[in-house]
Structures are given as structure tokens and as C-alpha cells.
Amino acid sequence: MANKPKRIGILTAGGDCPGLNAAIRGVGKTAIINYGMEVYGFVSGYTGLIHKEYTQLKENQLSGILTLGGTILGTSREKPFKISKNDGNINKPELIKKNYEEMGLDCLVCIGGNGTMKTAAKIGALGLNVIGIPKTIDNDVWGTDITFGFDSAVAIATEAMDRLHTTANSHQRAMVIEVMGHDAGWIALYSGMAGGGDVILIPEIEYNVRSVCKKIEERFNEKKSYSIVVVAEGIKVPKDKKPASYIAECIETYTGVEARETRLGYVQRGGSPTAMDRILATRYGAYAAEIIAKEEFGQMVALRNSALTTIPLTEVEGKLNLVTNDDPLVRKCRNMGVSFGDEF
């Protein structure tokens, strides 16, 4: 009698980002075509796993989704191991284990960011087989050099800066553009370099607003008619102030230079993924199927020095990949005269 084909589940959790469908496709097509597995997609992240809401994914359903933004499975920010007063007597971890076992799953693939990887590690601790695939536009998942979704977000932010250069030059203004990044400043750093930012403010490097204003003054004194200031949303500002608004107000107050603010917001997370993110998400997905076939569970797929590898989910939990002051890109920016607002 032939061995029973492996049966795997896939879910996407946390915030949406470009490349999720490419990752689903990478896992599903490789699992079905190369390994003869059965693939099931859970609806709305961990919510679908709790309520046993799923659909079987056939190979033809995975065609045509590579270029699509969002996720065909839907997502949610459900945290099944966090007790809520609205849960009543429902034991979510117990339901997850029960549903996993009733469906006869051999592995669960969890695609998401830091919170998703933390939950995946906890599911693994229940005795279930799990694999994590890291995604987030913030690029702050520890253990991998890069997450898919990041390149797309940087491309969107860079295009916005390209457009702001023309209006800033026309009106001799300082343009302050706010990008996503609560704890990590990767989007601000990369888009700031790619988009010709003159000042880049990120959560990891403490800034002094007078230092920022001094940089703006110097540029105008040097007959440089405009300045681009890139701000990560997670920089420290006074209470009840928004980062871009606060920096723009300070520039006008302390320098007299006209300043305008632009917040990109959720546009950074939407739309079709870049070619780089399509490839990275596909590579991650296909590699996840490969390590499931090898029965190497409890791992997160990762990219280290351009090579695919894995890292135990228990090592990823509770850590962040943050920009350091001596990051090569930070040094290169400083060498070209970019200010990080810390030149006291």
C-alpha cells in the first residue's frame, strides 16, 4: 500500500503585504506538483484555524495569483494564546490542536511577521508540526536578512519621494515624508537613500530636532533650494504630535523655511509585489514545502548571505531585526552628507 500523502495547512496572519499570494503559491504548487501533498488554506489567519474554516487548494487555484496584492486566504490579527474577556470559556489553543488533529494535518505553514512567528512557536510547543515564513514590509523579523514585502514598500516610498522632489524644488520647500516603521527604520533608511533624502530619522538613532533644523539651514545657505526629510513613524515626538507634523512645524519655527508633510500610510502595504518580492516569496514558499517533505519541523525559513536556510522558531520569538548605528548603509549615507539628526 502506498504511503498516505502528506496533508498540510497554510495561513496568512497579521497585516497584509505584497507577496503573500506568491508565498501561498510557492508552498502550494511545490507541495502538490513536486511532493504530491494535499494543501488546505485556512481563512483569516489563526481565526480560521480556531473555527475550522478552510478550503482545499488545488493546483489550478494557485495559478494567476502570483502578481496579486493582498492574500486570497484573508488575514487577521487574532492572537490565540492571548486570553481575552470576550473569549468566554473558549480554549483557543485546545481548539487549534483539536482541529489540526481532526483534519489529519502533517504540518501547518504560518506566513506572517513577528507576532505570527511567536504564535507559530507556541503552536509548535503544543506538539504540532509547524513551519514559519517571514513577511513584513518593516523587515524587522529576526533571523533572516530580508522579509518579502519590504522591497515593494521601499519601491512605493521611493516613487513618492521622486515625485516630491519636483514640487519641493518648484516651491523651495522642505518636504517631510513619513513612512512606516514603528520599531525598525529599514523602510526610511532604504527609501531615504534611494529617494535622495537629505535627512533620515529612524527609531533606532536618537535625534535632536535642532540638529535637523541646522541641516536644513545649511542646505539653504548653500543655495540648495529644497530639502527632503524622511521620517519613520516610530521616531520619538512629544505626546499628541504626529512625527511628520512635528518635524515640519519645527523646521518652519526654527528656520523660517516653508515645510510640508506627506504621510504614505497604508499605500505602502498595498498593490502588486515587485519582481524581487515575487521571487523571494516564491523561494521561501518552495523551500517551506521542501523542508516539510524532509520533516524538519519547528523552523522558520530564512535568507542568510543570499542562501536559503532555516532557524528554529523558538530562537526567533521575542527578537527584532533593527538598524544599527554602524550599519553599512547608515555609514554610506553619512559619508554622502545625509543627516540622521544626531549631529549634536
Secondary structure as GFF3:
##gff-version 3
##sequence-region A 1 344
A	DSSP	beta_strand	7	12	.	.	.	ID=ss1
A	DSSP	alpha_helix	20	29	.	.	.	ID=ss2
A	DSSP	pi_helix	30	34	.	.	.	ID=ss3
A	DSSP	beta_strand	38	42	.	.	.	ID=ss4
A	DSSP	alpha_helix	46	51	.	.	.	ID=ss5
A	DSSP	beta_strand	54	56	.	.	.	ID=ss6
A	DSSP	three_ten_helix	59	62	.	.	.	ID=ss7
A	DSSP	three_ten_helix	85	87	.	.	.	ID=ss8
A	DSSP	alpha_helix	92	102	.	.	.	ID=ss9
A	DSSP	beta_strand	107	112	.	.	.	ID=ss10
A	DSSP	alpha_helix	114	125	.	.	.	ID=ss11
A	DSSP	beta_strand	130	134	.	.	.	ID=ss12
A	DSSP	alpha_helix	150	171	.	.	.	ID=ss13
A	DSSP	beta_strand	174	179	.	.	.	ID=ss14
A	DSSP	alpha_helix	186	194	.	.	.	ID=ss15
A	DSSP	beta_strand	199	201	.	.	.	ID=ss16
A	DSSP	alpha_helix	209	221	.	.	.	ID=ss17
A	DSSP	beta_strand	227	232	.	.	.	ID=ss18
A	DSSP	alpha_helix	243	255	.	.	.	ID=ss19
A	DSSP	beta_strand	259	263	.	.	.	ID=ss20
A	DSSP	three_ten_helix	265	269	.	.	.	ID=ss21
A	DSSP	alpha_helix	275	293	.	.	.	ID=ss22
A	DSSP	beta_strand	299	304	.	.	.	ID=ss23
A	DSSP	beta_strand	307	312	.	.	.	ID=ss24
A	DSSP	alpha_helix	313	316	.	.	.	ID=ss25
A	DSSP	alpha_helix	328	335	.	.	.	ID=ss26
###
